Amino acid sequence: MNKSNKKYSLGKLGKEFLEWRERVPVAKIPTGVAKKGAGEKRIPFAHLANSVPVYLTLTQLIRESDKTKGKVLDIGCGTGRSIAFVKENMGKKDMKYWAVDYAKACIDYAKAQYGDRYGINYSQHDGQDIPFESGMFDFIISSHVLEHIPRGGEKKYFAEISRLLKKGGVAVIGTPNRRYNQDLFHANPEDEPEYRLVLPHHHEYGRLELGALLKANNWFSSFEINQTYNKINRKLMKESIGKIKPREGWLNQIKFRCYQVLRKNPRLQDIMAKWGTEYVLRKMKVNYDDLIGATDYITGSKASDIGDDFIIIAAK
């Protein structure tokens, strides 16, 4: 994946993911699990457009790696489904897998659905001090966890990933591009909850801020901040956010306040997001599966800031 200033499609790997999804359909997800994670059922649009490309990146890195044996860790695995895809599709590699999440409900579900079937070791940890030996892992993935960490905790997060990586190991870290997520809704420089696009997102990062954070510390010997761009995702985000963002005018303020009240209920928030997304997708005459095929992967430190999401590839 280390190609300089290139843009290419994730469509081929995405097709493999969709074929795997047909063979391994999503099982019924209990309410307790859905409250903590399970984006594949709650908000499939965000799952396919934002999270899956991070796991496709890891899959490709493992396939291209010279390593035939190793250890892989997923930090923030949710239901454990995505890392199961990686394990089944990594090619002829003898890799052992571990996955952690803060939510016990998600880990219990992951163990039941994928643990024995795929030989993945799932366990519950808060992510602060993960009880594995330093330098244990060849690959670490953490998809869309960073933005959930309160300000001030991001250094601990990266330091822990660095500690767990072997010398020469690689981390794949996915997070939203603030420019095309939070900032479309409201600039909100102080990250006030009222004006967050996604309530649990304590802070979304811009490319310059993310690069400065990584450069200022000695966590990794090298890193790239790559990007994903999806024209369907971009159009949908702009159109859907435009209907709910805070605007001037008394009628707009009433609409925004009603939205604020409704979205405090996580279940209602998910329903609004899913129904709203599906309405816009129908207008665009596309479906969920089209999202992966439309995802471009943009590499290189000099690429312009156009991505929907960042995928950091960092080497120890």
Secondary structure, DSSP 4 states (H G I P E B T S, - for coil): ---TT-EEE-HHHHHHHHHHHHHSPPPP--HHHHHH--HHHH-HHHIIIIIHHHHHHHHHHHHH-S-SEEEEEEES-TTSHHHHHHHHTS-S-EEEEEEEES-HHHHHHHIIIIIHHHTEEEEE--SSS--S-TT-EEEEEEES-GGGSPTT-HHHHHHHHHHHEEEEEEEEEEEEBGGGTHHHH---TT--GGG-SSTT-S--B-HHHHHHHHHTS-S-SEEEEEEEEEHHHHHHHHHHHHHHS--SSHHHHHHHHHHHHHTTSHHHHHHHHHHHHHHHHHHHT--HHHHHHTEEEE--TTS-S--SEEEEEEE-
